[in-house]
Every structure is written in C-alpha cells, then in structure tokens.
Amino acid sequence: MTDQTAACRRLVGRTAVVTGAGSGIGLATARRLASEGAHVVCADVDAERGRAAAEESAGLYVQVDVTEPEQVEALFRTANETYGSVDVAFNNAGISPPDDDSILETGLDAWQRVQHVNLTSVYLCCKAALPYMRAQQRGSIINTASFVALMGAATSQISYTASKGGVLAMSRELGVQFAREGIRVNALCPGPVNTPLLKELFAKDPERAQRRLVHVPAGRFAEPEEIASAVAFLASDDASFVNAAEFLVDGGIAGAYVTPL
C-alpha cells in the first residue's frame, strides 16, 4: 500500500463486489478497494485466481458464472449476509474471444457468447445488487463498458463493441431511474489496458496491436492500476454527483483527431 492510498481510505466499512476479480482490471481494483478500507467480495469463475485475489485483498471469494442468474443472486446475497451491506458493485467480468471479428466473419455463436458474458451478466448483476442498495438508500454501481462504445473501428470486434454499447446505454438508464434513491450507476469506459486479455489478443496479431497503439495520444496502453483508481473514485463519496455518466479513462483516444509523431 502506498502512502497515498493509506491516507485516502474512502471506503472504510463498505462492501464492494468485484466480478472478474481474478486478473487484470478486476484484480487491480480488488487490491485498490481493499486498500481504501472496503470489504471486498472477489467473484470469478476461476477458483484459483479468485481465491488468490481474495487472499490479497483480505476479502471473500465466491465462485460464480456471471451468466447464471441463480449464481449471481447468490453472490450478492452472500456479500450482504457476510458483511451486512452491498455498497459497491463493480460489474467487470467480460470476454473478447478471437472468433469475434468483423461482422463478415463473426458467427452467431460467437456473437451470442460475447453478448451473454459482456452484457447479460451486467444486467443480472445490476438486477441482483439493486434491491440491497434500494433498501439501504445508497450504493454505487460501476459497469465496465469501453471507449469502443463511443467510437468505430475498422479492426472490428463486432459483438464486443455492441455489447459495450449496451452496457453504456443500460448504465445511463439505471443511473437516471434510481438516482433519487441514493444510487449512482456509471459506465466506466477504459481505453486499451495492459492486461492478460489484451496481451493474448495482440500477441496473436502484432499488426492489429500497432494499428491501435498509434491512435493513443499518450503513446501507451493503460495499466490496470490506473483504471482501478477511477473505479475507487466512482465508488467513493468523492463522486457523489457523478451519475449516469460515460466515464472515459482512455489516455485521450476519444478526443483525438491525429496523435503526436
């Protein structure tokens, strides 16, 4: 824990559920929320990685397939029964498989699989978290969308892009619907992040990686810890008037016409 995060404990006593906590942005966020005092419930389909994340964050691991309604309901019920509240839901689990490509190449099976994991799971998690937050009259839901929800790309991952657009629209609507009950819902829109998922995707196609990197004004991909910092802000009372927002953390990609040489 750095001196900065030690001094900035904004989530003491609050319960945060993180899906996809076993790696990448989810793991970095579990660590960050724990450093700010939260009780972290680490949800992941991978038991080994999920347990490791929970151990690191001194939290609780719950094995869950986020596409299964009963398992998602059990996740949030366990969080509430264990710690007495559900204050933060970071609905972050997602996939980006190689067979999700151009619309001309992507089959229906790949389309539906990505929609189910990336969009339906967020719907299920929001649906399961909201009753606890409504009873408390407080809560912060942060749904992982993407900068691709706001832009088009010639190197398409058509179902991924569409799923993230759906997350963005759903988050906006829920933020508006439940604002007067003390609940904020925001869509986190990261740019490309240096995670195992991105490395695997780009290692298979260096040309595609370079085509993306050239459009990042910062000249690099984000680190997971940088995205986790944004989640911690949105989860905290520092973001008390941030609601129904598309919260970009993209190094300037969405604002760029051309990038520096």
N, C-alpha and C positions, 0 to 999 in steps of 0.2 A: 504494500500500500504506500503510495506517495504521500508526501507531506500535504499536498494539495487536496487529495481525496480524503485524507484523515481529518482535515479541517472542514470538509464540506459534506457532512453527514446529514443529508436532507431527507432520508427515508427511514429513520430510526423507528423500529416497531411496526413498519408496514410490511405487508405480504405481497410479494411480486411473483407472478407465474411467468416463466420464460419457456416458450416452446422452441424446439431445435436448439436446446441448450448445450448439446454435446460438442459443438465445434463452431468455428467461425464467429459471426456476429453474436450468436446466442451465447456462446461460451464467454466471450469478452464482456457481454452485458451481464451475465450472471455474476462474474467477478466484480464488475463495477457497482452493481446494485448492492451486493453484499458489503462492499467497502463503504457504502453510504448508509449502512445500518439496516437494510431490508432483510426480512426472512425470505429467502429465495427458494422457490419450488422449481426444480430443473426437470423439464419434461422432454423426453427424447425417445425415439423408437429403438435406438441403440443403447442397450443396457450398460455396456462397458463404458462408453463415453459419457452417458448420462450420469452414472454413479460417480465418475471422476469429476465431473463438473460440480455435482452436489457436494462432494468432499472438499473441493477447492473453495467453494462459497459457503461452507458450513451450513448447507441447506438440506433440502429433502429431494430425493429423486423419485419421480413417478414415470414408469414406462407407459408410453401412450402412442397409439397410432392416431394422429390428429384427424384422420378421415373417418374415424369411427365415433358416432355420436355418444354411445354409452361410455366409451373410454374418456372422451373429452369431458363429459359431465362428471365422471368420477375424479378426474384431475382437479377440477375447481372445487368439488366437494371436499376432497382430501386437503387441499390448501386451506379452505375455510375451517374445517374441523381441527386441523393441526395447529394453526396459528391464530384463528379467531377472526379473520377478515380476508377479503380479496381486494387489495387496494390498487394493484398494478397488473395489467395483463399485457405482456409483450408477445403478440402473436406473430411469430417469426419463422416458423418451420416452412420450408419450401424446397422445390427441386428445379433443376434446369438440365434435363437429360439431353444427350446428343441427338436423339431422334426427333427433337423439337427444333425445327429448322424453318426454312422458307415454307410459306403456305403451299407452295407447289410440291414440296417433298414430305411434309408432315402428315402422317396418317391419323385417322380418327382416334385410334388407341392412344397415341402419344398426346394428342390434343386433350382427350378426356382425362388422362392420368395427371397431366400438369394442372388442369383446371381443378381437379379434385383435391390435390395436395395444396396448391397455392391459393386457391380462392374459397372452395367449400370449407376447408379447415378453418379459415379465418372467420367465416360465417358461424361455424359450430362453436369456436372459442368465444366469440363475442356473445353468442346466444347463451352460453353456459356461464360466462362471467357476469353478465348484466344483472341477473336477479340479486346477486350478493351486493353489487355496487348500489343498486336501487334501494335495497334495504338499509344500507349504510348512509345513503345520500352523498356518496363521494366515490371517486375512482378515476383512474387514468388508463385508457386502453390505447395501446400503440400497435398499429398494424404495419408490418413490413410490406410496403409497395416497392417502388423503384423509380429511378429517373426515367426509365423507359416507358412508364405510364404517361409521360408528358411529351415524349419525342418519338420520332420514327427512325428506323434504322434499316439500311439496305442489307446488312448482315442480320437477318431477322431470326428470332426465336418466337414464332408467331403465337403459340399458346402461352408462353411465359409472359410476353408483352401484354396480351389480352387479359391474362389473369391478374396482373399487377394494376391494369386499368380498372378492373373490377374491384380490387381491394381499395383503390383510391376513392372510387365513387361510393362504395359502401361505407367507408370510414367517414366521409363527409356527411352522408345522410344520418348515420348514427350519432355523430357529434351534434348535429342540429337537433335531432329528436330528443336526446337525453340531457341536453345542456342544463335545463332548469332543475334537474335532479342531482346536480353536483358532479356529473360525469362528463369527462372530456374524452373525445375519441379523435385521434390524429393518425395520419398516414405518414410513416417515415419513408422517405424516398432517397435511398443511398445511390451514389454512383457506383462504378465498379470497385469492388473491395477485394483486398488481397487475402482471400480465404481458400481453403482446400477445394471448394466447388469451382471457383474461378480458375485456380491453377490447373485443375484437371481439364476443364473445358478448353483453356487456352494452350495447354501443353500439347493438345492434340492438333491444334491449328494455330501456329505462331503468326501466320499472316492475318488471321482474324483478330488475334490479340493486338497486333500492331495497328490495325485499322481502327481499333477502339482507343488505344492509348494516345494516338495522335490528336484526338479530339478533347483530351483532358487539359484544360488550361494549366492546372497545377503540374502537369508533366509526370504524374504518377497515379497509381491507384490508391484508394484509401486503405488505412489499416483498420482492422476490426475494432480496436480500442477507440478510434475516432468516432465510429458510428455508435459505440456503446455510450460515449459521452453525451451524444444527442438524445439517446433513449433515457439516460438518467435525468437530463433536463426536462424532457417531456413528462416523465413520471413524477417529477417533484412539483412543489408549490411555486417554484420559480416560473413555471409555465402555466400559472393559474388562469391566464386569459388567452392561452393558445388552445384553440379548439376547432375541429372540423378543417384542419389545415393540411396542406401538402407540404411537409417539412423536408425540404431538399438539403441533403448533405452530399454534394456531388463534385466538389472542387471547382465549380463554375461551369460544368458541362452545359447545363440547360441555358446558361446565359451567353454562350459563346457563338460567335459567327465564324471567326477564324481564331486559331490559337497561336501563341508565340512560336517563333522559329527556334 
